[in-house]
Amino acid sequence: MQYGCLIFILLIIIVGNAAAFNNEEYAYAVRFPDTYSSPTLVRINLESEKFTDVAKVPEMSSFMTIDGKGDVLIPQHIGIDTLGKTVEKYFAHNCKVKQIIKNRGDGPLWAIPYKDDIYVILYFSEDQPNQPPQHHSTSIEKYRLANGNYQFTEEIDLGEGTYFVPSSMDVDREHARLIIATSFLMPSVDKYSQILLSMVSLDTGKLVAQKRLRECAGVYAVAVANDDKVYIGATYKSCAKKDEGEVNLCDYLCVYDAGSLAFIKKVPVGPKLVRRLVYAPDEKKLYAGYDGTRLHRRPGLTVIDCRTDKVIKDIKFERFDRMEYVGKHKLLVTGRVAGETERFCLYVIDTQKDEIVRKVPGMYRLISKNLTDW
């Protein structure tokens, strides 16, 4: 009887811990000291908004994701002297960071967990690490968990001459697909780069569709909405030849069908260089983060109602860097609002009111993307 009670208590503890790290209760961010060395991974309780330092992470890591166990995948994009080649994992149950993948190619930017697989999006494919930019070939390496370790299974090449911007990828969770926009560099330097939109099945690990876009060029941001729409923020309106004095900057978002990649419409957002797009499914809103330039004025966020595809609000920033929707009606943004003196802070935006409800001092640069529903 005593042994039975002990086993029951242990089961409660184990299940309780799993539940605590296996839902959308937590988000993570990385806080840097002024020297950019020895950054700290910070766990954020989305209910209490309590911030807890949990581990040290690689200095030049890239976009983070949270897997189905509540652990955090951290690609090391840049190493000490060259591009990085590893993916680290923060294990939430014991607060330890361990390398789990040694990549074949260079510069891992994203590590996307799906079932027993991890898809790593790379800056360079394995056989082209020292080629000039016009010969970059963005690729994806697939790894599968076997006997407790992740083993390389295959490479998915997105095409010769493709160049990947870190924010130009999103996950179509409903259909288990990656939607990736790469810049396809034109043969003539007098033309802006075309956008190559690719669809990769996470179930099969295969490239299932690809399309060159005519409606915009110079990709910077991609977001997938629940109603099978893909939003793209680009730099230029077209791949037209550059004319001296011509301003060909894009002042709209392009919307495509997530299944067929067919063009649907343009959504005017004004003269803004959109750098990030994040979809908040609870409110069916899209958040477009843009930089400040002499043409685009001050940086900030534009809020779009995806049911009508109309701009409903602008939130001004002095400097904008990263953002991610983390659940619980919270959008986390790193940057600086007008009148502040810090280089970077982390701001919590209530996505129901579209208002900044909290500022967290500290130089925060990275925010986790939550993929725990897999």
Buried (B, 14 or more C-beta within 10 A) or exposed (E): EEEEEEEEEEEEEEEEEBEBBBBBBBBBBBBBEEEEEEBBBBBBBBEEEEBEEBBEBBBBBBBBBBBBBBBBBBBBBBBEEEBBBBBBBBBBEEEEBEEBBEBBBBBBBBBBBBEEBBBBBBBBBBEBBEEEEEBBBBBBBBBBBEEEEBEBEEBBBBBBBBBBBBBBBBBBBEBBBBBBBBBBBBEEEEBBBBBBBBBBBBEEBEBEBBBEBEBBBBBBBBBBBEEBBBBBBBBBBBBEEBEEEEEBBBBBBBBBEBEEBEBBEBBEBEEBBBBBBBBBBEBBBBBBBBBBEEEBEBBBBBBBBBEEBEBEBBBEBBBBBBBBBBBBBBBBBBBBBEEBEBBBBBBBBBBEEBEBEEEBEBBBBBBBBBBBEE
